[in-house]
Amino acid sequence: MTRTAHQAKRASRPASTTQVDNSRRYRCTYTPRDALGHLHPSDTGAAPFVQFRAANATAALDIAHRITGCPVIEATRIEG
């Protein structure tokens, strides 16, 4: 097959469901830890957050916990 034939073949394939499901954006707020590993809530009351794409809110909570290593308060889906 020529290069253009490969490109045409790839273009005709339907998008995988993983790509469609991972298009949801989430913002997860968490409680940070201090240098000793103890929970250290913010003095201002504003919790830090991480933002990324995930298949659903449960997956977002799991990813946020693995990324930060801190307890995650909530996952909020970001529209738009």
VEXDREN-2710 file (C-alpha; in Angstrom, 1 decimal):
% VEXDREN-2710
k/r/px/py/pz
1/MET/0.0/0.0/0.0
2/THR/1.2/3.5/-0.7
3/ARG/1.3/6.2/1.9
4/THR/-1.9/7.9/0.6
5/ALA/-3.7/4.5/0.7
6/HIS/-2.7/4.1/4.4
7/GLN/-4.0/7.6/5.1
8/ALA/-7.3/6.9/3.4
9/LYS/-7.7/3.7/5.2
10/ARG/-7.1/5.4/8.6
11/ALA/-9.5/8.2/7.7
12/SER/-12.3/5.7/7.0
13/ARG/-12.1/4.0/10.4
14/PRO/-14.6/5.1/13.1
15/ALA/-13.2/6.9/16.1
16/SER/-12.7/4.7/19.1
17/THR/-15.0/5.0/22.1
18/THR/-12.1/5.7/24.3
19/GLN/-11.3/9.0/22.5
20/VAL/-15.0/10.0/22.7
21/ASP/-15.3/9.2/26.4
22/ASN/-12.1/10.9/27.4
23/SER/-13.3/14.2/26.0
24/ARG/-14.9/15.2/29.3
25/ARG/-13.0/17.7/31.4
26/TYR/-12.9/17.6/35.2
27/ARG/-11.6/19.9/37.9
28/CYS/-10.8/18.1/41.1
29/THR/-10.2/19.9/44.4
30/TYR/-8.1/18.3/47.1
31/THR/-6.7/18.9/50.6
32/PRO/-2.9/19.4/50.4
33/ARG/-0.3/17.9/52.7
34/ASP/2.5/19.7/54.5
35/ALA/6.2/18.6/54.3
36/LEU/5.6/16.0/57.0
37/GLY/2.6/14.4/55.2
38/HIS/0.0/15.8/57.5
39/LEU/-3.2/17.3/56.0
40/HIS/-2.9/21.0/55.7
41/PRO/-6.2/22.8/54.7
42/SER/-5.9/26.2/53.1
43/ASP/-6.1/29.2/55.5
44/THR/-8.1/31.1/53.0
45/GLY/-10.7/28.3/52.5
46/ALA/-9.9/27.9/48.8
47/ALA/-8.9/24.4/48.0
48/PRO/-6.2/23.8/45.3
49/PHE/-7.3/21.9/42.2
50/VAL/-6.0/19.8/39.3
51/GLN/-7.7/19.8/35.9
52/PHE/-7.6/17.1/33.2
53/ARG/-9.7/14.9/31.0
54/ALA/-11.3/11.6/32.2
55/ALA/-14.0/9.2/31.2
56/ASN/-16.2/9.9/34.2
57/ALA/-16.2/11.5/37.6
58/THR/-15.1/8.3/39.3
59/ALA/-12.1/8.0/37.1
60/ALA/-11.4/11.7/37.6
61/LEU/-11.3/11.2/41.4
62/ASP/-9.0/8.2/41.0
63/ILE/-6.6/10.1/38.7
64/ALA/-6.6/13.1/40.9
65/HIS/-5.7/11.0/44.0
66/ARG/-2.9/9.3/42.1
67/ILE/-1.5/12.6/40.7
68/THR/-1.6/14.6/44.0
69/GLY/-1.3/11.8/46.6
70/CYS/-3.8/13.8/48.7
71/PRO/-7.4/13.2/49.6
72/VAL/-9.7/14.5/46.8
73/ILE/-12.7/16.5/47.9
74/GLU/-14.8/16.5/44.7
75/ALA/-14.7/16.2/41.0
76/THR/-16.6/18.8/39.0
77/ARG/-17.3/18.4/35.3
78/ILE/-16.4/21.4/33.2
79/GLU/-18.8/22.2/30.4
80/GLY/-17.9/24.0/27.2
END
